[in-house]
């Protein structure tokens, strides 16, 4: 083997000889992915268009229907609720897989 002085020097320089688990994805990033993935992007765009249409109606002084505002609020609510459910499911499945790792002898 190596001399103790050389081994101590390498230990200080390189650190211990061990495998480190990869860094996990932060929870806020996981939640953001649930809010901005796939069909949710289309729904965000639709909500923005509804808000713009409502703003144009209000800007022209047309105090008619507020349907565009209600539709935008409904779309945003659907995206947020489905995002929360998706995040919760991902959180549970991650914890289940982590519990399987604890069952494997090391």
Secondary structure, 3 states (H helix, E strand, C coil): CCCHHHHHHHHHHHCCCCCCCCCCCCHHHHHHHHHHCCHHHHHHHHHHHHHHHHHHHHHCCCCCCCHHHHHHHHHHHHHHHHHHHHHHHHHHHHHHHHHHHHHCCC
